[in-house]
């Protein structure tokens, strides 16, 4: 069987050579050298995929919790007769900066060691009309932190201030897994 396969492959491999050798005998006119053909290469477009940033499990969890905080905040506002807040990317950035700072330094404060406040962080993030900030740490879910904020008069006031138009939410986890939450509200 193996010998038959080898003979068949050898026959097929030799066939083009036989055709090439016999081709000049088929010519009927004077031998004219073939004109060189210009070959224009066709440009190919190769898509270069942009690198997709990979998120670690803590970042994925933080994003899920942030979405829950947004939903729960607007549910509380709806119950109180306030319009829903729109999520503003600049305020999300300011919120994430605050949460990351607290998680990294373990300093639970509205004011950073350099004296900057949520107003400074909001403006540095590109938002010019910040209205207020809520922070919390240690709560194991968005539901728990929202209950705590709603039980605190100052935090509740920020959430239910019907004059506020936008906000951002940020969540970051310390090395030991402790969550740090921030909401920054805006007037426009």
HUFEN-V343038 format. One line per field, one symbol per residue. ss: DSSP state (H for helix, E for strand, C for the rest). psi: psi as a letter, one per 40 degrees, with the letter a starting at -180 (. if undefined). burial: I if it has 24 or more other C-alpha atoms within 12 Angstrom, else O. A space follows every 10 residues. Layout:
BEGIN
ss->???
psi->???
burial->???
END
This chain:
BEGIN
ss->CHHHHHHHHH HHHHHHHHHH HHHHHHCCCC CCCCCCCCCC CCCCCCCCCC CCCCCCHHHH HHHHHHHHHH HHHHHHHHHC CCCCCEECHH HHHHHHHHHH HHHHHCCCCC CCCCCCCHHH HHHHCCCCCE EEEEEEECCC CHHHHHHHHH HCHHHHHHHH CCCCCEEEEE EEECCCCCEE EEEEEECC
psi->dddddddddd dddddddddd dedddeheai hhhihhhhhh hhhihhhhhi hhhhiidddd dddddddddd ddddddddde eiiiiihhdd dddddddddd ddddefhgid hideeiaddd ddddeehefi dihhiiiehe iddddddddd ehddddddde hedidiiiii hihideehih iihhiie.
burial->OOOOOOOOOO OOOOOOOOOO OOOOOOOOOO OOOOOOOOOO OOOOOOOOOO OOOOOOOOOO OIIOIIIIII IIIIOIIOOO OOOIIIIIOI IIIIIIIIII IIIOOIOIII OOOOOOIIII IIOOIOIOII IIIIIIIIOO IIOOIIOIII OOOOIIIIII IIOIIIIIII IIIIOOOIII IIIIIIOO
END
